[in-house]
């Protein structure tokens, strides 16, 4: 029996979790998991402000640590190893969680485990599965979030190969930027998804970039929406050369047009993600496709990816919605698997804001 306490402070969520494993990871018991969101603090700025994020981690982390330990009904001395996200992420935020975990490891004379945030996402579809798989199956993993969009070929634990990644904006970043253009606020993904439910995804023809590449690009899609907006509402200004160009002032759309544009934009992203994920599974000969990360909370993406995998004969597995956004349970799970495999970190190991998973 192994008990892991993990902290996650890579961006704007402060999270602490305690996970216990019995007889390998075929039996897991999540003793407690706490998350403090900072959405309200960053919403007025339209995105994450690193200094505000790190200050709030300092405020929330001690309280969450105390609450998690009490909820789990364990003593810190009973914890077998302390883990924290070491990257990728915001340097000033990563430092908070890593410093606390290292301090606890030193204080209680226990091992410290530095965990890759992306590996936490990548493994999360296997957390608490109905079939309680004893092994991480080979799969093609789609990680799609605010800061990352990538396809990873998973051979086994810690054996990963990068297939493709975004060359500009991540999918979640595109959702946030387009939501800002539409005046919907931050975070953009859930707001666009709600509007899209009542919209016509076929009304606006938006680009699907780099369909024949294993990499992703969403910057052009965002720009296409930017130049489409004034055409919808008919707002232009005349240049000296008598060319009609879109205004730079915010556009006001009627409810129907707004819903249709959200649906069309969302479908453009989903089409790319589904097509590339299935193509990668076919190319690399795996039987399983997994999806994780904050954007994978999108129910339409899940539905279409599941249906697409079913049509092509692939098994599909997604992380539970509560595991998709940043949390410490997935970090504890990755740490538990690595601990059982004999992995340990040095207390001198530094955080790495640009840490790669493959």
C-alpha positions in Angstrom: 0.0 0.0 0.0 1.4 3.4 -1.1 0.1 6.8 -0.2 1.0 9.8 -2.3 0.4 13.5 -1.6 0.6 15.7 -4.7 0.4 19.4 -5.4 -0.5 21.1 -8.7 0.3 24.7 -9.3 1.3 24.9 -12.9 -1.1 27.7 -13.9 -4.1 29.3 -12.2 -5.5 26.4 -10.2 -4.2 25.5 -6.8 -4.8 21.8 -6.1 -3.8 19.2 -3.5 -4.7 15.5 -3.5 -3.9 12.3 -1.5 -4.1 9.0 -3.4 -3.6 5.5 -2.1 -2.7 2.5 -4.2 -3.3 -1.1 -3.3 -1.5 -4.0 -5.0 -0.3 -2.0 -8.0 -2.8 0.5 -9.6 -5.5 -2.1 -10.1 -7.0 -0.7 -6.9 -7.0 3.0 -6.2 -8.5 5.1 -3.4 -8.6 8.8 -3.8 -8.6 9.8 -0.2 -9.1 13.6 -0.8 -8.8 16.1 -3.7 -9.2 19.8 -3.3 -9.0 22.5 -6.0 -9.1 26.3 -5.6 -9.9 28.1 -8.9 -8.7 31.6 -9.8 -11.1 32.2 -12.7 -12.7 35.2 -10.9 -9.4 36.8 -10.3 -8.3 36.6 -13.9 -11.6 37.0 -15.7 -11.5 40.8 -15.7 -8.1 40.7 -17.5 -9.3 38.3 -20.2 -6.6 35.7 -19.4 -4.0 34.5 -16.9 -1.8 37.1 -15.2 1.2 35.1 -13.9 2.0 37.4 -10.9 -1.6 37.2 -9.7 -1.6 33.4 -10.2 1.5 32.9 -8.0 0.3 35.2 -5.3 -3.0 33.3 -5.0 -1.1 30.0 -4.9 0.7 31.3 -1.9 -2.7 32.1 -0.3 -4.5 29.0 -1.2 -1.9 26.2 -0.9 -1.5 26.1 2.9 -5.3 26.1 3.4 -5.9 23.4 0.8 -3.1 21.3 2.2 -4.6 21.4 5.7 -8.1 20.7 4.3 -6.9 17.8 2.2 -5.1 16.1 5.0 -8.1 16.5 7.3 -10.5 15.1 4.7 -8.2 12.2 4.0 -7.9 11.4 7.7 -4.2 10.7 7.4 -1.2 12.1 9.1 1.5 13.6 6.9 4.0 11.2 8.5 1.9 8.3 6.9 2.5 9.7 3.4 5.1 7.6 1.5 6.1 10.2 -1.1 5.4 13.9 -1.9 4.9 15.0 -5.5 4.4 18.2 -7.4 4.1 19.4 -10.9 7.6 20.5 -12.1 6.5 21.7 -15.6 5.5 22.8 -18.1 3.7 25.9 -16.8 4.3 29.3 -15.3 7.6 29.5 -13.5 6.4 31.6 -10.6 3.5 29.2 -10.1 5.4 25.9 -10.5 7.8 27.1 -7.9 5.1 27.3 -5.2 3.9 23.7 -5.4 7.4 22.3 -5.9 8.8 24.2 -2.9 6.0 22.9 -0.6 6.4 19.3 -1.8 10.2 19.5 -1.3 9.8 21.0 2.1 7.4 18.2 3.2 9.8 15.6 1.8 12.7 17.0 3.7 10.7 17.5 6.9 9.3 13.9 7.0 12.3 12.2 5.4 10.3 10.9 2.5 11.0 10.8 -1.3 10.1 13.7 -3.6 8.6 13.1 -7.1 8.8 15.8 -9.8 5.9 15.1 -12.2 5.3 16.4 -15.8 1.9 18.1 -16.0 1.3 16.8 -19.5 2.0 13.2 -18.3 -0.7 13.8 -15.7 -3.2 14.6 -18.4 -2.0 11.8 -20.7 -2.5 9.1 -18.0 -5.7 10.5 -16.6 -8.1 8.5 -18.9 -6.8 5.4 -17.1 -7.6 6.8 -13.6 -10.3 4.8 -11.9 -11.5 3.1 -15.1 -14.5 0.8 -15.0 -12.3 -2.1 -16.0 -9.5 -1.2 -13.6 -6.8 -2.0 -16.2 -3.5 -3.1 -14.6 -1.5 -1.7 -17.4 -1.3 1.5 -19.4 -2.4 0.3 -22.9 -0.6 1.4 -26.0 -2.7 4.3 -27.4 -2.7 7.5 -29.4 -3.4 10.3 -26.8 -4.9 13.7 -27.7 -4.0 16.3 -25.1 -6.0 19.4 -25.8 -6.1 22.3 -23.4 -5.6 26.1 -23.1 -1.9 25.9 -23.5 -1.3 22.6 -25.3 -2.6 20.7 -28.3 -0.7 17.6 -29.2 -0.9 14.0 -30.2 1.3 11.5 -28.3 1.9 7.8 -29.2 2.0 6.0 -25.8 3.9 2.7 -25.8 3.9 2.3 -22.0 4.5 4.3 -18.8 7.2 6.9 -19.5 7.6 5.7 -23.0 6.1 8.4 -25.2 6.6 9.6 -28.8 5.5 13.0 -30.0 3.4 12.7 -33.2 2.4 16.3 -33.7 1.6 19.5 -31.9 0.3 23.0 -32.5 2.6 25.3 -34.4 0.9 28.4 -33.0 -2.3 28.7 -30.9 -3.5 25.8 -28.8 -7.2 24.9 -29.3 -8.1 26.2 -25.9 -6.2 29.4 -26.6 -8.2 29.8 -29.9 -11.5 29.3 -27.9 -10.4 32.1 -25.4 -9.4 34.5 -28.1 -12.5 34.1 -30.2 -14.7 34.3 -27.2 -13.0 37.7 -26.5 -13.7 38.8 -30.0 -17.4 37.9 -29.5 -17.6 39.7 -26.2 -18.3 36.4 -24.3 -15.6 36.8 -21.7 -13.1 34.4 -20.1 -12.8 31.4 -20.1 -14.0 31.1 -23.6 -14.4 27.3 -24.1 -17.5 26.8 -21.9 -19.1 30.0 -23.1 -18.7 29.1 -26.8 -19.9 25.6 -26.1 -23.1 26.8 -24.5 -23.9 29.1 -27.4 -23.0 26.4 -29.9 -25.7 24.1 -28.6 -28.4 26.3 -30.1 -26.5 27.2 -33.3 -26.2 25.9 -36.9 -22.6 24.6 -37.4 -23.1 24.7 -41.2 -23.9 28.4 -41.5 -20.4 29.8 -41.7 -17.6 28.1 -43.7 -14.5 28.4 -41.6 -11.0 27.0 -42.4 -9.7 23.6 -41.2 -5.9 24.2 -41.4 -3.1 21.7 -42.0 -5.4 18.7 -42.4 -2.7 16.6 -44.1 -0.1 17.4 -41.5 0.4 15.7 -38.1 0.8 19.2 -36.6 -2.0 21.6 -35.7 -2.7 25.3 -36.4 -5.6 27.3 -35.1 -4.3 30.9 -35.5 -5.7 31.1 -39.0 -9.1 30.0 -37.8 -9.1 32.7 -35.2 -8.1 35.3 -37.8 -10.9 34.1 -40.1 -13.5 34.8 -37.4 -12.0 38.2 -36.9 -12.5 39.1 -40.5 -15.8 37.4 -40.8 -17.4 39.5 -38.0 -17.8 42.8 -39.8 -19.1 41.1 -42.8 -21.9 39.6 -40.8 -22.9 42.9 -39.4 -21.9 45.0 -42.4 -19.4 47.2 -40.6 -16.5 48.5 -42.7 -14.4 51.6 -43.2 -13.2 53.0 -46.5 -9.4 53.3 -47.0 -7.9 56.1 -49.2 -7.6 53.5 -51.9 -11.3 52.9 -51.6 -10.9 49.4 -50.3 -13.4 48.1 -47.8 -11.7 46.8 -44.6 -13.2 45.7 -41.3 -13.5 48.1 -38.4 -11.5 47.6 -35.3 -14.4 48.3 -32.9 -16.4 45.4 -31.3 -19.2 43.9 -33.4 -22.6 43.3 -31.9 -24.3 40.1 -33.3 -27.9 39.1 -32.9 -28.4 36.0 -30.8 -29.0 33.7 -33.8 -25.8 34.8 -35.6 -23.8 34.6 -32.5 -25.0 31.0 -31.8 -24.4 30.0 -35.4 -20.9 31.5 -35.4 -20.0 29.7 -32.1 -21.3 26.4 -33.5 -19.4 26.8 -36.8 -16.2 27.8 -35.0 -16.4 24.9 -32.5 -17.1 22.4 -35.3 -14.0 23.6 -37.3 -11.8 22.8 -34.2 -13.6 19.5 -33.6 -13.2 18.4 -37.3 -9.4 18.9 -37.1 -9.0 17.2 -33.7 -11.1 14.1 -34.7 -9.6 13.7 -38.1 -6.0 13.9 -37.0 -6.5 11.7 -33.9 -8.1 8.9 -36.0 -5.4 9.3 -38.8 -2.7 8.9 -36.2 -4.3 5.8 -34.7 -4.5 4.3 -38.2 -0.9 5.2 -39.1 0.6 3.9 -35.9 -1.5 0.7 -35.6 -2.9 1.2 -32.1 -6.4 0.0 -31.0 -7.0 2.8 -28.4 -7.5 6.6 -28.7 -7.6 8.7 -25.5 -8.3 12.3 -24.9 -7.6 14.6 -22.0 -7.0 18.2 -21.0 -9.4 21.1 -20.3 -10.8 21.3 -23.8 -11.8 17.6 -23.7 -14.6 18.7 -21.3 -16.4 19.8 -24.4 -19.2 17.3 -24.8 -19.6 17.7 -28.6 -15.9 16.9 -29.0 -16.2 13.8 -26.9 -19.3 12.7 -28.7 -17.8 13.1 -32.2 -14.5 11.6 -31.3 -16.2 8.6 -29.7 -18.4 8.1 -32.7 -15.5 8.6 -35.1 -13.4 6.0 -33.3 -16.4 3.6 -33.2 -16.8 3.9 -37.0 -13.1 3.1 -37.6 -13.0 0.3 -35.1 -11.0 1.9 -32.4 -11.6 1.8 -28.6 -12.1 5.3 -27.1 -11.4 6.4 -23.6 -11.6 9.9 -22.1 -10.7 11.3 -18.7 -13.6 12.0 -16.4 -14.6 15.7 -16.7 -13.3 16.6 -13.2 -9.9 15.2 -14.2 -9.7 17.2 -17.4 -9.1 20.6 -15.9 -6.0 21.1 -13.8 -6.1 19.0 -10.6 -3.7 17.3 -8.2 -5.4 13.8 -8.5 -4.0 13.2 -11.9 -0.5 14.3 -10.7 -0.8 11.9 -7.7 -1.8 9.2 -10.1 1.2 9.8 -12.4 3.4 10.0 -9.3 2.0 6.7 -7.9 2.7 4.8 -11.2 6.2 6.2 -11.3 6.8 5.5 -7.6 5.7 1.9 -8.2 8.1 1.7 -11.2 11.0 2.8 -9.0 11.2 6.4 -10.1 12.4 9.1 -7.7 13.5 12.7 -8.1 16.4 14.6 -6.5 15.5 17.5 -4.2 17.9 19.6 -6.2 15.8 19.1 -9.4 14.6 22.4 -10.8 11.2 23.3 -12.2 11.1 23.6 -16.0 8.5 25.9 -17.5 9.1 24.3 -20.9 9.3 20.7 -19.8 8.6 18.3 -22.6 6.7 15.0 -22.3 8.1 13.4 -25.4 
